[in-house]
């Protein structure tokens, strides 16, 4: 930063930036640093660097207004009342449910619920709007809650939306196929694993980045492998016309077994040449893939801020 600043102050058009070859410098360039106080994996700016920047305070966004506009955009007529109830539910959930690292009641969580609600609204236009939103909030939140928090969350929904009886989602062919796939894979048909597989399918329809968390031996790998087998069988063998079922290709890697440069890519210090890492190559190949096949890149290993922080913009829903 100091090198860039000094070059700008001198009015230079080219300067040496960690290389023997001069690099072009635009006089209009600027540096912006976004800070999340007490955010895991981020370090505070040192004071000598902080003095070079002008601080700008940010406000917490108006979730209610954002939710109202998004519900309108998704085709809801009663969006004003629904947005109030939704924001209230998230506020109460964040205060009353247990504090877990994987619980998220922020803007991203709100957005995924609204996207799911819009999808449900379009698939079942005759359904009551309150019921549509309750189903979306239930289907996108229940998978991540601990069993002790589920009754409390259900009670909050009943308080905010009294008198509504929400039917369970009918997965039809998928549920039947999941049960068959468990048998083919030599596994027992246990209700808990069937529920988790169906929940994973639901979440995949609204988010393209999904994290399976739990202790060793809790069934995380089995969960996605059963879903992969079920979706592939429905598409390739049973020729289902539902475009949500596609042939699934999985690429599995352990992000902790290689260095950050080998995982994401790095620039050669001597030549300045960029080399793609393993994750970057897999993503490029998946993005270029033609046809309906769907690729899941599975980062199978412990999560820490060193590697997951670099995935932030890739997994962001904006």
HELIX and SHEET records of a PDB file:
HELIX    1   1 UNK A    2  UNK A   10  1                                   9    
HELIX    2   2 UNK A   47  UNK A   50  1                                   4    
HELIX    3   3 UNK A   63  UNK A   73  1                                  11    
HELIX    4   4 UNK A   79  UNK A   96  1                                  18    
HELIX    5   5 UNK A  107  UNK A  123  1                                  17    
HELIX    6   6 UNK A  129  UNK A  141  1                                  13    
HELIX    7   7 UNK A  142  UNK A  144  5                                   3    
HELIX    8   8 UNK A  147  UNK A  160  1                                  14    
HELIX    9   9 UNK A  173  UNK A  184  1                                  12    
HELIX   10  10 UNK A  191  UNK A  204  1                                  14    
HELIX   11  11 UNK A  220  UNK A  236  1                                  17    
HELIX   12  12 UNK A  260  UNK A  264  1                                   5    
HELIX   13  13 UNK A  278  UNK A  288  1                                  11    
HELIX   14  14 UNK A  305  UNK A  308  1                                   4    
HELIX   15  15 UNK A  309  UNK A  311  5                                   3    
HELIX   16  16 UNK A  312  UNK A  315  1                                   4    
SHEET    1   A 2 UNK A  14  UNK A  15  0                                        
SHEET    2   A 2 UNK A  23  UNK A  24 -1                                        
SHEET    1   B 2 UNK A 248  UNK A 253  0                                        
SHEET    2   B 2 UNK A 294  UNK A 299  1                                        
SHEET    1   C 2 UNK A 265  UNK A 267  0                                        
SHEET    2   C 2 UNK A 274  UNK A 276 -1                                        
END                                                                             
